[in-house]
């Protein structure tokens, strides 16, 4: 009898682990892959203040000109600066957006 109970416990334990992994995968897939991107007006740059941040719908609609994604940087009010128009470059502050996995953040190097 004890062998059957032990087998059932192992099966339930495995189900919990697999179910938890599925939940983790779904959560990660639902997260935005570019948390530091903002839609900006390309012609709105002001020295010392940066670019004007606008609603994401202007960048998602490919027909709207004058708006683009801006990566990284620091936001102050409705403005953002010290970032980049490219996902991979670091901008003037050298703080590019890292798209690494767990533990892949600032200070990590590629190779």
C-alpha atoms as a printed R data frame, in Angstrom:
    type eleno elety resid chain resno      x      y       z
1   ATOM     1    CA   UNK     A     1  0.000  0.000   0.000
2   ATOM     2    CA   UNK     A     2  2.752  2.466   0.809
3   ATOM     3    CA   UNK     A     3  4.251  2.082  -2.671
4   ATOM     4    CA   UNK     A     4  0.985  3.161  -4.306
5   ATOM     5    CA   UNK     A     5  0.672  6.215  -2.051
6   ATOM     6    CA   UNK     A     6  4.283  7.227  -2.706
7   ATOM     7    CA   UNK     A     7  3.735  6.903  -6.466
8   ATOM     8    CA   UNK     A     8  0.618  9.059  -6.301
9   ATOM     9    CA   UNK     A     9  2.456 11.724  -4.306
10  ATOM    10    CA   UNK     A    10  5.271 11.795  -6.865
11  ATOM    11    CA   UNK     A    11  2.790 12.137  -9.710
12  ATOM    12    CA   UNK     A    12  0.979 14.995  -7.971
13  ATOM    13    CA   UNK     A    13  4.295 16.669  -7.210
14  ATOM    14    CA   UNK     A    14  5.319 16.458 -10.861
15  ATOM    15    CA   UNK     A    15  1.992 17.914 -11.954
16  ATOM    16    CA   UNK     A    16  2.472 20.900  -9.662
17  ATOM    17    CA   UNK     A    17  5.974 21.549 -11.037
18  ATOM    18    CA   UNK     A    18  4.844 21.239 -14.657
19  ATOM    19    CA   UNK     A    19  1.786 23.393 -14.028
20  ATOM    20    CA   UNK     A    20  3.939 26.034 -12.366
21  ATOM    21    CA   UNK     A    21  6.340 26.079 -15.318
22  ATOM    22    CA   UNK     A    22  3.429 26.561 -17.718
23  ATOM    23    CA   UNK     A    23  2.134 29.457 -15.656
24  ATOM    24    CA   UNK     A    24  5.604 31.033 -15.575
25  ATOM    25    CA   UNK     A    25  5.968 30.677 -19.358
26  ATOM    26    CA   UNK     A    26  2.560 32.240 -19.975
27  ATOM    27    CA   UNK     A    27  3.366 35.126 -17.639
28  ATOM    28    CA   UNK     A    28  6.686 35.830 -19.329
29  ATOM    29    CA   UNK     A    29  5.126 35.658 -22.791
30  ATOM    30    CA   UNK     A    30  2.441 38.141 -21.772
31  ATOM    31    CA   UNK     A    31  4.980 40.684 -20.558
32  ATOM    32    CA   UNK     A    32  6.040 43.443 -22.898
33  ATOM    33    CA   UNK     A    33  9.406 42.539 -24.373
34  ATOM    34    CA   UNK     A    34 10.537 46.179 -24.478
35  ATOM    35    CA   UNK     A    35  9.630 47.678 -21.115
36  ATOM    36    CA   UNK     A    36 11.731 50.796 -21.691
37  ATOM    37    CA   UNK     A    37 10.309 51.866 -25.045
38  ATOM    38    CA   UNK     A    38  8.169 54.943 -25.468
39  ATOM    39    CA   UNK     A    39  6.465 56.502 -28.465
40  ATOM    40    CA   UNK     A    40  7.822 59.996 -29.129
41  ATOM    41    CA   UNK     A    41  7.350 62.850 -31.589
42  ATOM    42    CA   UNK     A    42 10.564 62.823 -33.585
43  ATOM    43    CA   UNK     A    43 10.493 66.610 -34.213
44  ATOM    44    CA   UNK     A    44  9.778 67.575 -30.599
45  ATOM    45    CA   UNK     A    45 13.354 67.544 -29.270
46  ATOM    46    CA   UNK     A    46 14.211 70.346 -26.838
47  ATOM    47    CA   UNK     A    47 17.744 70.728 -25.475
48  ATOM    48    CA   UNK     A    48 17.865 69.704 -21.835
49  ATOM    49    CA   UNK     A    49 14.344 68.242 -21.901
50  ATOM    50    CA   UNK     A    50 14.452 65.642 -24.667
51  ATOM    51    CA   UNK     A    51 11.568 64.300 -26.776
52  ATOM    52    CA   UNK     A    52  7.832 64.614 -26.129
53  ATOM    53    CA   UNK     A    53  6.249 61.259 -25.208
54  ATOM    54    CA   UNK     A    54  2.911 60.558 -26.918
55  ATOM    55    CA   UNK     A    55  0.376 57.720 -26.826
56  ATOM    56    CA   UNK     A    56  1.672 54.349 -28.123
57  ATOM    57    CA   UNK     A    57 -1.089 54.243 -30.750
58  ATOM    58    CA   UNK     A    58  0.870 56.733 -32.873
59  ATOM    59    CA   UNK     A    59  3.827 54.353 -33.156
60  ATOM    60    CA   UNK     A    60  1.724 51.212 -33.582
61  ATOM    61    CA   UNK     A    61 -0.077 52.723 -36.571
62  ATOM    62    CA   UNK     A    62  2.496 52.440 -39.370
63  ATOM    63    CA   UNK     A    63  0.854 55.154 -41.447
64  ATOM    64    CA   UNK     A    64  1.449 57.922 -38.871
65  ATOM    65    CA   UNK     A    65  4.646 59.782 -39.722
66  ATOM    66    CA   UNK     A    66  6.730 61.805 -37.311
67  ATOM    67    CA   UNK     A    67  6.405 59.318 -34.442
68  ATOM    68    CA   UNK     A    68  8.817 56.560 -33.523
69  ATOM    69    CA   UNK     A    69  9.844 54.267 -30.682
70  ATOM    70    CA   UNK     A    70 12.494 55.620 -28.285
71  ATOM    71    CA   UNK     A    71 14.371 53.080 -26.144
72  ATOM    72    CA   UNK     A    72 15.815 53.535 -22.673
73  ATOM    73    CA   UNK     A    73 16.550 56.982 -21.357
74  ATOM    74    CA   UNK     A    74 15.063 58.762 -18.407
75  ATOM    75    CA   UNK     A    75 11.548 60.165 -18.343
76  ATOM    76    CA   UNK     A    76 10.639 63.403 -16.645
77  ATOM    77    CA   UNK     A    77  7.011 64.442 -16.908
78  ATOM    78    CA   UNK     A    78  5.975 64.097 -20.547
79  ATOM    79    CA   UNK     A    79  9.564 64.141 -21.872
80  ATOM    80    CA   UNK     A    80 12.299 61.523 -22.257
81  ATOM    81    CA   UNK     A    81 16.025 61.940 -22.914
82  ATOM    82    CA   UNK     A    82 19.362 60.097 -22.919
83  ATOM    83    CA   UNK     A    83 17.973 57.094 -24.785
84  ATOM    84    CA   UNK     A    84 18.163 55.904 -28.366
85  ATOM    85    CA   UNK     A    85 16.025 55.258 -31.439
86  ATOM    86    CA   UNK     A    86 17.726 51.862 -31.709
87  ATOM    87    CA   UNK     A    87 17.085 48.901 -29.407
88  ATOM    88    CA   UNK     A    88 20.719 47.872 -29.321
89  ATOM    89    CA   UNK     A    89 22.626 51.136 -28.933
90  ATOM    90    CA   UNK     A    90 23.159 52.781 -25.606
91  ATOM    91    CA   UNK     A    91 22.300 56.381 -26.449
92  ATOM    92    CA   UNK     A    92 24.344 59.219 -24.960
93  ATOM    93    CA   UNK     A    93 24.212 57.775 -21.451
94  ATOM    94    CA   UNK     A    94 25.428 54.316 -22.439
95  ATOM    95    CA   UNK     A    95 22.393 52.662 -20.858
96  ATOM    96    CA   UNK     A    96 20.991 50.577 -23.695
97  ATOM    97    CA   UNK     A    97 18.019 48.278 -23.352
98  ATOM    98    CA   UNK     A    98 19.020 44.754 -22.485
99  ATOM    99    CA   UNK     A    99 16.742 42.007 -23.738
100 ATOM   100    CA   UNK     A   100 18.573 39.233 -21.896
101 ATOM   101    CA   UNK     A   101 16.944 36.530 -19.838
102 ATOM   102    CA   UNK     A   102 17.111 36.112 -16.111
103 ATOM   103    CA   UNK     A   103 19.877 38.239 -14.642
104 ATOM   104    CA   UNK     A   104 20.630 39.950 -17.966
105 ATOM   105    CA   UNK     A   105 20.673 43.613 -17.029
106 ATOM   106    CA   UNK     A   106 22.988 46.562 -16.944
107 ATOM   107    CA   UNK     A   107 26.612 45.627 -16.664
108 ATOM   108    CA   UNK     A   108 26.298 42.325 -18.475
109 ATOM   109    CA   UNK     A   109 28.391 41.862 -21.571
110 ATOM   110    CA   UNK     A   110 27.754 39.932 -24.715
111 ATOM   111    CA   UNK     A   111 30.225 37.591 -26.250
